[in-house]
Amino acid sequence: ISGYSLVIQARDSGIPPLSSSVTVNVDISDVNDNSPVFTPANYTAVIQENKPVGTSILQLVVTDKDSFHNGPPFTFTILTGNEEEEFTLDPHGVLRSAVIFKHMVATEYVLCVQAKDSGKPQQVSHTYVQVRVIEESIHKPTAIPLEIFIVTMEDDFPGGVIGKIHATDQDVYDVLTYTLKSEQKSLFKVNSHDGKIIALGGLDNGKYVLNVSVSDGRFQVPIDVVVHVEQLLQEMLQNTVTIRFENVSPEDFVGLHMHGFRRTLRNAVLSQKQDSLHIISIQPVAGSNQLDMLFAVQMHNGGFYKPAYLIQKLTNARRHLENVIRISAILEKNCSGLDCQEQHCEQSLSIDSHSLMTYSTARISFVCPRFYRNVRCMC
């Protein structure tokens, strides 16, 4: 407990008695009686041979239960094991290489490291760090090409994470880093540590080919990343049809079924090759294991097919469509829960272009806006 606040009252013996109160604050000053604590108590690290001088090997983590003026900043010192000055330790506790290590010269070093706090008198703790020198990387990283589809309203893309690069390396201790060519950084970013791809706001309609690479420190490998951006037209929303799938997650649909179903769907509903199929959004149905896919079909002259026409086409081709994935229902209007006369209702669809859903797999990612249905009875 760092302090107490007392309210003290003095009362006299008169009639009536009179009193007065005063607040007394008592601060408990800290004595430096706790030593720094390393987490974990001892460390094991590896460094590949032929890494350049200054390569980071390890970050020491130290805490202290005393108050802040008796704890950090800590002073780190290598007491033993560094007689040839192969290592340096900076004020932040980062252990770095001071030479280029060779696996044939030495395979292991054991350092005794001391941490000293800032109190008076100072308290110290020790830890042991085992550093293994391993052979340099012999395998190139491997990465899976990634294709990303983004659906957004006209000029209203807010940006965000749109996918993730999946890369591996057979060298157990390799640390992979990801980079993007600088001229593309005005529109996209790549997290250098985990390969997540971030799109900035305001993407225009079209195709983007990203110049991304992954490196293990020795080998650098290019990765094919293609981003397709499609901007929705307001007229699309008035001519949509929903296909509801049974027992499928959005990620499974995107990764396993979307390409095949899109191809089968095109054959089923397109009257001419010049017509365009637009998948507007996919979205789980709340409280179920079903999935809704919203789409519209644009004619080559710019107009859109009416939902009733598309539903007729879908009904005739349902058996072929279900060869790809099981369909629960084909919806134009959804009067569920409404007691409409003759089940006749009007449906409006709204898109929240700032609430994006990203369904990402190793090979394909689909980014689309959230949609909402509003239905009312027609009187």
N, C-alpha and C positions, 0 to 999 in steps of 0.2 A: 504494500500500500504506500503510495508516494506522498500522501498528505491527508490531513484531517481538517474539518471545518467545525468549530465548536461555537455554540451560542451560549453565553454566560449571562446570567441575570443576577443583579444585586437588589435586595429588597430591604427596606428599613423597618423599624419597629413601631412606627407611628400609627395613628388611627385617623383615617384609613392608611394602610401601608402603601408606600410609593415604591416604584421599582424602575429600573432601567436595564437595558440589555446591550451587549457588545458582542461582536463576532471576532473570534480568534482563529486565525489560520495557522496550522502547524505543518510545515513542510518537512518531510523526512529526506535528508540528504543521503545519496547513494554512496556506499563504500564499495570500492572495487574488489569484490570478493568472489567473482566468477571468472574463470579462465575462458578464453575463446574455445569454441567447439567446432571441430571439423566434421562435415557431413559429406560422405561417410567418414568413418574413423581413419581408414586407410584407402589408398587409391591404386588403381591399375589402369595404365594407358598404353596405347601403341602409337608408333610413328613409322611410316614407310621410309625405307632408305631412299636417298637422293632427293628428299624434299628440300626446298630452299631454306636458307637460314631465316629464322623468324617465324617458322611454321608453328601455329598454335597446337599444343599437345593436350592441355588439360586446363580446366577452370576450377580452382579451389573454392569451396564454399565454406564460409566461416560465420558463425553467429555468436552472440554474447548476451547473457541474461541481464547484465548490468544496464544502467541507464545509458543514453546515447553518448554522453561525454566520457564514460568509462569503457565504451566499446569501440566501434569503428571510428576513424580508419585504422585498419590493421597494418602492421609492418611484417612483411614476409621475408624470410631468410632461408636459403638452402644451407644446412649445417654440414652435412656429409654427403658423399656420393657424387660431388660435382668438382672434384679436384682438378680435372682437366678443362673445366669451364665449358662443358658441352651444352649447358642449359642456362637460361635466364628466367627470372621470376619478376614480373612487373608489379607495381603497387596495387593492382586490382586482383592479384592472385592468379594471373594467367601464366602458365608454364610454357615457354617457347624454346625452340631449338636455337642453339648458338653455333652449331656446326652442321655440315652435311653428313648425316649418319650413313654408315656402310654396314650391311648385315654381316659381312665376312669379318669385320673388325670386332664388333661386339653385338650380342643379341639382347642384352638386358642390362639395365641400370637400376639401382635402388637408391633413392634420395630420401634423406631425412629433412623435413621442412618444418620450420618454426613460424608460428603466428603470434605476434605480440600486440596487445590492445593498447588503447590510448589513455588508460587510467594511471593514477599515481597512488601507490607503486604499481608498475605494469605487471599484468599477468600474462603467462605464456602457455602455449600448447604445442604439441608436436604431432606430426603425421608422417607416415612412410608412403612414398610414391614409387611404384614399380613401373618402369617404362620398358616396353619390349620394342625392339627394332625388327621389323618384318621386311620381306622382300617387296620391291616396288610393284605397282600394279602391272599385271600381265594381260588382263582381259579388258576389252573395250566395253563400255556400258551398252546396253541394248534398250531401246525405247519403242513403244507401240505408237504408230501414227494415230493422230487424233483428229476427228472431224466434229465441228461444233455448229449447231443450228440455233440461231437466235431469232425469235419472233417478237416484234415490238410494235407498238403503235407509231404512227407517223411522227418522226423527229422527237420522240419522247422516251428514249432509252436512258434509264438512270445509271447504268453501269453496275458492276459487281463481279463476283467470281462466276466464270462461265464454264469452267472445266479444270481438269487436272491431268498433267502428263504422268504416265506410268513408265518408270524406267528401273532397270535392275542391273546388277553387276556381280559377276561370279567371284570377284575379289572381296572376301568377307569384310575387310576393314575399309574399303573404299567409301568415301563420302562424296555423294553426287551433288553437283551444283548446276543450276539452270540459268541460261542467259538468253536475252532477246536483243536482236540488232537494234542499235540506238535509234535509227530513223523511224522505227515503228512504235517507239515508246510514247508518242503523243496520243496513241489510240489504245494501246494495250500495255500491260505489265505482266511479268512472270516472277513469282516468288522464287528467289534463288535457292531456297532450302527445300521446299516441298513440291515445286513444279506446278502450283496453282496458277491458272491464267486468269487475269483480271482485265475486264474491258472497261474503259472509261466511258463517261456519258456521251450521248449524241452521236452514236454510230450511224452512218448512212447505209442505205440499202446497197447490197452487193456482196462480193466475195473478197475475202482477205486471206492471203497466204503469209503466215508468220514464219520468220526466220529464227527458229529456236534451236538451241543446242544444249546438250548435257555433257558434263565433264567430270571425270574422276580425279582430276589433278594432273593426269598424264595424257589421257586420250580425250578427244572432243568429238562428239557424234552429233550430226544434225538430226532434227526430228521434224517430220511432216505434220504441220498443224494448219488446218484449213478452217476458216470461220465463214459461215454463210449467214447473212443478215437479211431478214425479210420484214418489211414494214407493212402492217395491216392497213387496209382501207376501211372506212366506216361502213361502206356498203356490204363488206364481207359479213359483218356481224348480223345483218338483217337477213342473211341467206345461209345460215349455218345449220348443220345437222350434227347430232351427237351420236356416236357409237359407244355403247357401254360394254366394257369387257368384264369377264368374270375371272376372279382368282389370279390377278396379275398385279405386280407392283409397278410403279412408274419406271424404275430403273430396269427391271426385267423387260418391260415393253420396249424401252428405248434401245437397250443393248441386244435383245434377242429377236424382237418381232417387228420393229418399226419399218426397217427397210423392206422386208418381205411383204408386210401388210400394205405399205404404201404402193408397192408395185401391183399387188392384186387389186387394191382399191381403184387404182387408175384404170386398170382394164375393165373394172365393173361399171364405173360411173362416167368416164370420159367418152363423149360422143365423137370427138375429133382429136387427132394427135396434138393439135395446137392448143387445146384446152389446158388449163393449169389447175392442179390440185394444191390447195393450201391447208396444211395442218396448222390450226390457229393455237391450240393449247391442249395439253393433257393434264388431268387433275384427278386425284383420288376422290371417291365418293365418301363423304364423312360417315363414320360409323359402320363401314363395310369393307370388304376386300375387293370392291369393284373399282373400275377406272373409266373415266369419261375422256373421249377424244373428240375434240371439236374441229370440224373442217368445213370448207366451202370450196366450190368449183367455179373457176372463172372461165368464161368463154373467150375464144380467140379474139372476138371483137371488143372485149373489155367488160361486158356485162356478166352477170352471175346467174347460174341455174337456180331455180326456185327449189326450196327444201322438199316440197311434195314430189317433184320430179326425181330428185336424188334418192328419196326414200323408196320410191317405186323401183329404181334401178338397184338399190341395195337389197331390197327384199327378194328380187329375182336372183341376185347373185350371192345370197347369204350362205348357201352351202359351200361355195368356193372360198368365201372369206373365212369360214370357220375351219378350213383346212390349215390356216395359218395360226389362228388364235380363237378361243371360244368367245362368242358374242352373247351378252346377256339381253341387250335390247337396242333398238334403233329408235332414237327419239328426235322428233321435231319440236313437239310441245310436251311439257311435263306438268300435268295437272294434279300430281300427287298431293294429297291432303286438302284439295279444294273440292267443295261440293258444287260443281258447276252443272247447270242444266245441260243435258246432252253432252256432258264432258267437253264443253267448248270453252277454251281459255286463250288468252293472249299472253305470249311470252316475250319479255324483253331481256336482252343480254347486255351486261356491262363488263368492261374490261378494266382491271386495275393495273395500268401500265407501270406503276411504281412498285408493285409487289410481284417480283419475278420469282419463278420456281426453276431451279436448276437440277436436272436429272442427269447425273454424270456416271459414265462407265469408263473402262480403260480405252475403248476405241471410239466412242461416240458420246456426245453431250447434247442435251436439248434444253434450251432456255426459253421459257414462255411466260406470258403474264397470267396472273390469276383471273378467273372469270366468275361472275355471279349471275344467277338466273332470278328473274322476278316474273311471277305469273299472277294473273288476275282473271276472274270470270268475266265473260263478255255478256252483258245484259241486253 
